[in-house]
């Protein structure tokens, strides 16, 4: 079952349960998938495209929640964070700091990188290998730490 079918099934369940927050998040996912399809002349999104879409949506919710918190609107921030959790359920399990460091170390060894000058080469490989499993910011920090002179 692809992402679009999973979302459609969960929309039906959310409507039956009258769960408005979940329904809004699921409809947002469906909307983004439809926007992708129409922009690409009815092309089905690949798993990588779906992952990119979901990561973008999760990041948007995080940024909106932070903005609402800064402006003294905790109820709106809570709503954004609730939607983010629903979106995150479709993403792969995020790597912890230790797991991320291990995988980055393996990628650094594979690339034969030894200094911070090789960061661009390692980042390309790491972003491809760890897509969806960690944020770009976390990957960059792990790569910097792995390539830092000792």
N, C-alpha and C positions, 0 to 999 in steps of 0.2 A: 504494500500500500504506500503510495507516494505521499508527499507532504500535503498536497492539495486535497487528497481524499481523506487524510487524517483530520485536517482542519474542518472539512465539511461534516464529518461525523461528530466531531467535538462541538461544532456550532449547534447541531441538532440537540445534542445532550445539554448544552448550556441553555438553550431556549426552553427545553422541558423543565430544567431546574430553576429557571428564571434567575440565572447568575449573570447580572448585567456587566460586571467588570470582565469576567471571563469571555463573555460574548463580544464585548468591544475589542478585546485583544485579538480574539480569533478572527473577527471581521477585518481587523487591520492587517493581519497576516494574509488573509484571502485577497484583500485589496492590493497589497504589494505584489502578490503573485500575479494577479490579473494585469496590473500595470506593467510588470516585466513582460508578460506574454504579448500584450498589445504593442509594446515598444519594439519587440523583436519579431513582429509579424507572426503571431501565434506559435512561436517556438516554445517548446516545453523547457522549463528551467532545469538545468542539470543539478545534481546534488550540491556541487560547489556554488552554483548560483543561489540555490535555496539557503545554503549556509551563510553566504554573503548578505542576503536579504535579512535573515533572522538576526545576524550579528549587528547589522545597521540599525534594525528596529530596537534591539536591546540597548544599544548605545544611545539612541535617541531618548528612550525612556529614562535612562540614567541621567542624561543631561537635563531633561525637563524636570526631573525630581529635584536635582540639585538647584536649579533655578527657582523652583517653587519654595524650597527650603530657605533659600537666601532672601526671598521676598515675603517670608512669614506666612506661607500658605501650606502648612503641614498636611492638611486633608487632601489637597491636590497632589502633593508629593507622594503620599501613601497610595493614592490611586495609580499613579505612574509606576511605582515600585511593584504594585500588585500585578499590573499588566506585564511588567518586565519578567516577573517570575513565570507567568503563563507562557510567554515567548521563550524563555530560557528552557522550558520543559522540552522544546523541540530541538534544542542544541545538544551537541555531544557533551559528555561530562567534562567539566573544566579540570585542567591539570593543577595540582597543588604546586607550591614553589619548589619542593624537592624533586618531584617528578619532572617538572619543567626544566630544572637545572640539569638533570641527568640526560634528558632528551637533547637539550641544546649542546651539552658536552659531546654527545655522540655525533651530532651534526657537525660540530666544529672539527672533530677528529676526521670525519668522513671528507670534509672539504679541505683538510690539510691546512687549516688556518692557524696562525700562530701569534698574530698581533692585531691591534685595533684597526690597522689598515685594511684587514680582510673583512671588516664588518659588513660591507655591502654584499659581498659574495655569500657570507653566512646568513645574513638576514633574508636573502632571496630563498635560500634552501629552507630555512627555519619557518618562514611564513607559509611556504607551500606545504611542508610536512605537518605543521602544527595548526593549520587553519581550523578555526572553530573550537580548538581545544584550549586556547589561551588567547588573551587579547594581544594586539600588536604591541602595545606599550609594555606588557609583561615580557613578551618575547624579546623586545629590544633591550630591556634591562638585563635579562638573563644572558643574552649574547654579549653585552658590554662586560658583565661580570666574568664570563668565561674567557673573553679575550684580553681582559685587563692584565697588565704586566704584574708579575709576582715578585 
